[in-house]
Amino acid sequence: MDYNWELGRLKETGKFVLGEKVTEKLGKKGGIKAMVIADEPHLKAKYENTKTPKFVVPLNSIQLGNIFGKPFAVSVVGVVDSGVSQFRETE
């Protein structure tokens, strides 16, 4: 999977939330279909036991933020609706 391409498709056609706190809050309510996580060891360990499907992308949090047009680091993206991207409920 070309993660840069799929993240662009998610950005254009899907619905998502950015950040750990918002993703976790919405995840507790069952509103998250999948999680896109930056490739950082502490994040992989933190979300290791999460039941929500996870996609670890080969980007750090600064690069992930840049893809979404943010001038700050984004470590987790919560996918509410995947649109035409491949970030669906099954990995």
C-alpha positions in Angstrom: 0.0 0.0 0.0 1.3 3.4 -0.9 0.6 5.2 2.4 1.2 8.7 1.0 -1.4 8.1 -1.7 -3.9 6.5 0.6 -3.5 9.3 3.2 -4.2 11.8 0.4 -7.3 9.9 -0.6 -8.5 9.8 3.0 -7.9 13.6 3.3 -9.9 14.3 0.1 -12.8 11.8 0.4 -13.0 10.6 4.0 -13.8 11.9 7.4 -11.2 11.8 10.2 -10.0 13.4 13.4 -6.4 14.3 14.2 -4.6 13.7 17.5 -4.4 11.2 20.2 -6.9 12.7 22.7 -9.7 13.3 20.1 -9.2 9.8 18.6 -9.3 8.1 22.0 -12.4 10.1 23.1 -14.3 9.3 19.9 -13.0 5.7 20.0 -14.6 5.1 23.4 -17.9 6.1 21.9 -17.4 3.7 19.0 -17.0 6.4 16.3 -13.6 5.3 15.0 -13.4 2.7 12.3 -9.6 2.5 12.1 -6.5 4.3 13.4 -3.5 5.5 11.4 -0.5 5.7 13.7 2.9 7.3 13.0 5.8 4.9 13.1 7.2 5.7 16.5 7.9 3.0 19.2 6.0 4.7 22.0 2.9 4.9 19.9 3.0 1.3 18.7 3.4 0.2 22.4 0.5 2.5 23.6 -2.0 1.2 21.0 -0.8 -2.4 20.8 -3.8 -3.8 22.6 -6.4 -1.6 21.0 -9.2 -3.5 19.3 -9.7 -0.9 16.6 -7.9 -1.8 13.4 -4.5 0.0 13.3 -2.3 1.0 10.4 1.2 2.0 11.2 2.5 4.2 8.4 6.2 4.5 7.7 6.2 8.2 8.6 7.1 10.1 11.8 4.5 12.4 13.4 5.9 15.6 11.8 5.6 14.0 8.3 2.1 12.8 9.1 1.1 16.3 10.2 2.5 17.8 7.0 0.4 15.4 4.8 -2.7 16.8 6.5 -1.5 20.4 6.0 -0.7 21.0 9.7 2.4 22.9 10.9 2.6 20.6 14.0 3.1 16.9 14.7 0.1 14.6 14.3 0.8 11.2 15.9 -2.6 9.5 15.4 -5.4 9.9 12.8 -8.8 8.5 13.7 -10.7 7.3 10.6 -14.4 8.0 11.0 -15.2 7.3 7.3 -12.5 6.0 5.1 -14.0 7.3 1.9 -12.3 5.7 -1.1 -9.0 5.1 0.8 -7.9 1.6 2.0 -8.0 2.5 5.7 -11.0 0.3 6.4 -12.0 -1.8 9.4 -10.0 -4.8 8.1 -6.2 -4.5 7.8 
